[in-house]
Amino acid sequence: MSEENTSASPTDSALAVRDGQVVADTVQWLEKAVIGKRPGTPP
């Protein structure tokens, strides 16, 4: 992070954390969907 745009840094960091959480949730949802469709796997 550059010190030039100090005002944008907190927002960018918050968005990055939020995006990371969204990606993690999506990955977990996809894994559950794939595992749920996989034959022979207990629910």
C-alpha positions in Angstrom: 0.0 0.0 0.0 1.4 3.4 -1.0 1.2 6.3 1.4 0.0 8.6 -1.3 -3.6 7.6 -1.3 -4.1 7.2 2.5 -7.8 7.9 2.2 -8.4 5.0 -0.2 -6.3 2.4 1.7 -8.8 1.6 4.5 -11.6 1.3 1.9 -9.5 -0.9 -0.4 -8.4 -3.1 2.6 -12.0 -3.5 3.8 -13.1 -4.4 0.2 -10.3 -6.8 -0.2 -11.2 -8.5 3.1 -14.9 -8.6 2.1 -14.1 -10.0 -1.3 -11.8 -12.6 0.3 -14.7 -13.6 2.6 -17.1 -13.8 -0.3 -14.7 -15.9 -2.3 -14.2 -18.2 0.7 -18.0 -18.6 1.2 -18.4 -19.3 -2.5 -15.7 -21.9 -2.5 -17.2 -23.6 0.5 -20.7 -23.5 -1.2 -19.2 -25.0 -4.4 -17.4 -27.7 -2.4 -20.6 -28.6 -0.6 -22.5 -28.8 -3.9 -19.8 -31.0 -5.5 -19.5 -33.2 -2.5 -23.3 -33.5 -2.3 -23.5 -34.6 -5.9 -20.6 -37.1 -5.5 -21.9 -40.6 -5.3 -20.9 -42.7 -2.3 -20.3 -39.6 -0.1 -22.3 -39.4 3.2 -24.3 -36.1 3.4 
